[in-house]
Amino acid sequence: MAQKMQRMSLSSGRYCGGEMCANKTIKIQFAAIFMVLFSLAISSCLCPPLEAPCSIETLLLEESDPPDLAQWYLASGPSADAAPSPVGIEKIGISFDVVPQGGIIQYVYRFVDSKKAHSTYSHWSRWSPGQDETPFQIPSQLSDLRLAADAYQIGCNLTGPNQIEQCQYIAWYGPYVTELHAYMIGVNYQNYKSLIKDIDRRMITCLNKKE
């Protein structure tokens, strides 16, 4: 009778002894570890990004900013749609027309943290000339800039069938990546340098950096 009851207990899983008990304990431990890891993963996914250190609009150039550019006016923006890349947790762009046929465009992207911003900057700053473009070079007039950015890159080249000069600036500031593109018709290097300095000042103010 006792042997019969023992067999019934074994078949129903209520009996634990020897190797069977050890296996059951291991399974319980694995289940507990899985639940802890799962909870941590969920909580990290639901964790909101850090609050923005400033309003992203304050990082954009304004129509009153450019020195010695009397014939410059707002063309589009500021708006999130004006920043074309679908990246980051916040973005904004603005563009200006410069008489006679020049143009200036600025984009600002905010990422969840500095690490993600740096990763994006590292990818975007690998410039290579496209079709009908010359290699990017740093003009001597722009080589003496000293900025507070965590990292930045400046380059100019000739583009299109008419070989129009364009300049690009990309910089990483904490959780931000900003870009400044210019078609250098009606815009000289001193103008462009002044705009870069103004962007740098805005970033410093936002992130409370010291020059």
Summary of the structure (lengths in Angstrom):
residues: 211
radius of gyration: 28.9
end to end distance: 88.9
largest distance: 105.1
contacts: 580
relative contact order: 0.14
helix: 38%
strand: 26%
